[in-house]
Amino acid sequence: MKGTRLADKIWYFEDVISNSKDTFDKLILSEDTDGWREVPNAPFMKTLIDTTRHFLQETDNSTFRCLDVWYREETDLNYQDYKITKTTAYYTRGAGGGYGPHSDFASSANGTYEEVQATILGYFSDPEDFEGGEIYFDDYDIEIKPKAGSMIVFGHQVQHGVRPVLSGTRNISSQFLVTNKAFWNIAGVDESTLSKQDRIVWRKTAPQWEPKAWLASQADKPNAVGKP
């Protein structure tokens, strides 16, 4: 895996997801998913919801490997204040419109961009598989067409957009690193009522990056990212 800081709060990670196209097929065919559905006002695009736990299992903890770099470089962040959302969304699309510059926000009642610390995008199509579809960051004069198997992580309030796809098929995944409050609001759970056993169940249901657990998982990997 190669991580490159493109700009403040924007990271591009190459070679994160092995055999990305086959992996995408495994992900979308899982029993954990809820089936494809059309995206409102975008008939050229479909989305499918999976568990983040399943995504991590099939991609060798790809998100955690990126977050390991993110937390080490963004030293002002305390990992205990944030969580990855329980679900991961996949998008497949053909030719059609893009998205203008915008900031992401938590999908909860009264959600605001302050609740999203980072957006995490995975790419499962090679650049030659489709024409157009570049992600761009106007405030930083950056436009990039990530290769299959890569991930992009960008932070709080970062404006971004996507160019229209002119032909071919573009497949991606989308996850969010949100505040603890937003995580529980999206899950529809009152955290204050959770017992110790409930919290253990949630740790398994929605696994999170933690330094000790991460380093332990890498102990038998000689060149693992994050190993001291």
C-alpha positions as CSV (number, residue, x, y, z in Angstrom):
1,M,0.0,0.0,0.0
2,K,1.2,3.5,-0.9
3,G,-0.2,6.5,0.8
4,T,0.1,10.0,-0.7
5,R,-1.1,13.2,0.9
6,L,-2.5,15.2,-2.1
7,A,-3.4,18.2,0.1
8,D,-4.3,19.1,3.6
9,K,-6.9,16.5,4.7
10,I,-6.9,14.6,1.3
11,W,-5.1,11.3,1.1
12,Y,-4.8,8.9,-1.9
13,F,-4.0,5.2,-1.0
14,E,-2.9,3.0,-3.9
15,D,-2.9,-0.8,-3.9
16,V,-5.1,-1.2,-0.9
17,I,-7.7,-3.7,-2.1
18,S,-6.3,-6.8,-3.8
19,N,-8.1,-8.3,-6.8
20,S,-10.5,-5.4,-6.5
21,K,-12.9,-6.5,-9.3
22,D,-13.3,-10.0,-8.0
23,T,-13.6,-8.6,-4.5
24,F,-16.4,-6.2,-5.7
25,D,-18.3,-9.2,-7.0
26,K,-18.0,-11.0,-3.7
27,L,-19.1,-8.0,-1.8
28,I,-22.2,-7.3,-3.8
29,L,-23.3,-11.0,-3.8
30,S,-23.1,-11.4,-0.1
31,E,-26.1,-12.2,2.1
32,D,-25.2,-9.2,4.1
33,T,-26.4,-6.8,1.4
34,D,-29.9,-5.6,0.8
35,G,-30.0,-5.7,-3.0
36,W,-29.5,-3.0,-5.6
37,R,-31.9,-0.1,-5.8
38,E,-32.0,2.9,-8.0
39,V,-30.7,6.3,-6.8
40,P,-33.4,9.0,-6.8
41,N,-33.2,11.3,-9.8
42,A,-30.2,9.3,-11.2
43,P,-31.6,6.4,-13.3
44,F,-28.0,5.6,-14.5
45,M,-26.9,4.8,-11.0
46,K,-27.7,2.0,-8.5
47,T,-26.7,1.6,-4.9
48,L,-26.5,-1.3,-2.5
49,I,-26.0,-1.3,1.3
50,D,-23.6,-3.8,3.0
51,T,-22.2,-4.1,6.5
52,T,-18.8,-2.4,7.1
53,R,-17.8,-5.5,9.0
54,H,-18.2,-7.6,5.8
55,F,-16.4,-5.0,3.8
56,L,-13.4,-5.2,6.2
57,Q,-13.4,-8.9,6.1
58,E,-13.3,-9.1,2.3
59,T,-10.8,-6.4,1.8
60,D,-8.2,-7.4,4.5
61,N,-9.2,-4.4,6.7
62,S,-8.5,-1.9,3.9
63,T,-10.3,0.9,5.8
64,F,-8.3,0.3,8.9
65,R,-5.0,0.3,7.0
66,C,-5.9,3.8,5.6
67,L,-7.1,5.1,9.0
68,D,-3.9,3.9,10.6
69,V,-2.0,6.4,8.4
70,W,-4.8,9.0,8.8
71,Y,-4.6,9.0,12.6
72,R,-0.8,9.0,12.7
73,E,-0.6,12.0,10.4
74,E,-3.7,13.9,11.7
75,T,-2.3,14.2,15.2
76,D,-5.0,16.6,16.4
77,L,-7.6,13.8,16.2
78,N,-8.5,11.4,19.0
79,Y,-9.7,8.1,17.5
80,Q,-11.9,7.6,20.6
81,D,-14.1,10.5,19.4
82,Y,-15.1,8.9,16.1
83,K,-16.4,5.7,14.5
84,I,-16.8,4.2,11.1
85,T,-20.5,3.9,10.2
86,K,-22.0,0.5,10.6
87,T,-22.9,0.3,6.9
88,T,-20.9,0.7,3.6
89,A,-22.6,1.8,0.4
90,Y,-21.7,0.5,-3.1
91,Y,-22.5,2.5,-6.2
92,T,-22.4,1.2,-9.8
93,R,-23.2,3.6,-12.6
94,G,-23.0,4.1,-16.3
95,A,-23.1,7.2,-18.4
96,G,-24.9,10.2,-16.8
97,G,-24.5,13.3,-14.8
98,G,-22.0,14.0,-12.0
99,Y,-22.1,15.9,-8.8
100,G,-21.2,19.5,-8.1
101,P,-18.9,20.6,-5.2
102,H,-20.4,19.7,-1.8
103,S,-19.5,18.6,1.7
104,D,-20.7,15.3,3.2
105,F,-22.9,15.2,6.3
106,A,-24.3,12.5,8.6
107,S,-27.5,10.9,7.4
108,S,-29.4,11.5,10.6
109,A,-32.0,13.9,11.8
110,N,-30.6,17.4,11.7
111,G,-27.3,16.0,10.3
112,T,-24.6,18.6,9.6
113,Y,-21.1,18.4,8.0
114,E,-19.5,18.9,11.4
115,E,-20.6,15.3,12.2
116,V,-18.5,13.8,9.4
117,Q,-14.7,13.8,10.2
118,A,-13.8,11.9,7.0
119,T,-15.2,10.4,3.8
120,I,-13.6,7.1,2.7
121,L,-14.1,6.0,-0.9
122,G,-13.0,2.7,-2.4
123,Y,-12.5,2.2,-6.2
124,F,-13.2,-1.0,-8.0
125,S,-13.0,0.0,-11.7
126,D,-9.9,0.8,-13.6
127,P,-9.6,4.2,-15.2
128,E,-9.9,2.7,-18.7
129,D,-13.2,1.0,-17.7
130,F,-15.1,4.3,-18.0
131,E,-14.7,7.8,-19.6
132,G,-15.1,10.8,-17.3
133,G,-16.1,10.2,-13.7
134,E,-13.0,12.0,-12.1
135,I,-13.3,13.2,-8.5
136,Y,-12.2,16.8,-8.1
137,F,-11.4,19.2,-5.3
138,D,-11.7,22.7,-6.6
139,D,-10.4,24.4,-3.5
140,Y,-7.1,22.5,-4.0
141,D,-7.0,22.4,-7.8
142,I,-6.9,18.6,-7.7
143,E,-8.7,16.2,-10.1
144,I,-7.9,12.5,-10.0
145,K,-9.2,9.3,-11.6
146,P,-8.2,6.6,-9.0
147,K,-7.2,3.2,-10.2
148,A,-8.9,0.0,-9.1
149,G,-7.9,-1.2,-5.6
150,S,-7.2,2.3,-4.3
151,M,-9.0,4.4,-1.7
152,I,-9.3,8.1,-1.1
153,V,-9.8,9.6,2.4
154,F,-10.7,13.3,2.8
155,G,-11.6,15.3,5.8
156,H,-14.1,17.6,7.5
157,Q,-15.7,20.2,5.2
158,V,-13.6,19.3,2.2
159,Q,-15.6,20.3,-0.9
160,H,-15.5,17.7,-3.6
161,G,-17.4,16.8,-6.8
162,V,-17.5,14.2,-9.5
163,R,-17.4,14.7,-13.3
164,P,-20.1,13.2,-15.5
165,V,-19.4,9.6,-16.7
166,L,-19.5,9.6,-20.5
167,S,-19.3,5.9,-21.1
168,G,-18.4,2.6,-19.4
169,T,-19.1,1.5,-15.8
170,R,-17.8,3.1,-12.6
171,N,-17.9,1.1,-9.3
172,I,-17.1,2.5,-5.9
173,S,-17.7,2.1,-2.2
174,S,-18.5,4.8,0.3
175,Q,-18.0,5.0,4.1
176,F,-17.9,7.7,6.7
177,L,-15.9,8.4,9.8
178,V,-18.4,10.2,12.1
179,T,-18.6,11.6,15.6
180,N,-19.7,9.1,18.3
181,K,-23.0,11.0,18.6
182,A,-23.7,10.8,14.9
183,F,-22.8,7.0,14.9
184,W,-25.4,6.2,17.6
185,N,-28.0,8.5,16.1
186,I,-27.7,6.8,12.7
187,A,-27.9,3.4,14.4
188,G,-31.0,4.5,16.3
189,V,-29.4,3.6,19.6
190,D,-29.3,5.5,22.9
191,E,-25.7,4.9,24.0
192,S,-26.5,5.8,27.6
193,T,-28.7,2.7,27.9
194,L,-26.1,0.2,26.6
195,S,-24.8,-2.4,29.1
196,K,-21.3,-3.8,29.1
197,Q,-22.5,-6.8,27.1
198,D,-24.3,-4.6,24.6
199,R,-21.1,-2.7,24.0
200,I,-19.2,-6.0,23.4
201,V,-21.8,-7.0,20.8
202,W,-21.5,-3.6,19.1
203,R,-17.7,-3.9,18.9
204,K,-18.2,-7.1,16.9
205,T,-21.1,-5.8,14.9
206,A,-19.4,-2.5,13.9
207,P,-15.6,-3.1,14.4
208,Q,-13.5,0.0,14.8
209,W,-9.9,1.0,14.4
210,E,-8.0,0.9,17.7
211,P,-4.2,1.2,18.1
212,K,-3.6,-1.8,20.3
213,A,-6.0,-4.1,18.5
214,W,-4.6,-2.9,15.1
215,L,-1.0,-3.5,16.0
216,A,-1.8,-6.9,17.4
217,S,-3.5,-7.8,14.2
218,Q,-0.4,-6.9,12.3
219,A,2.1,-8.7,14.5
220,D,2.7,-11.6,12.1
221,K,3.0,-9.3,9.0
222,P,6.7,-8.3,8.5
223,N,6.1,-5.2,6.5
224,A,2.6,-4.2,7.7
225,V,1.6,-0.6,7.7
226,G,1.4,0.6,11.3
227,K,3.9,-1.9,12.7
228,P,6.6,0.0,14.7
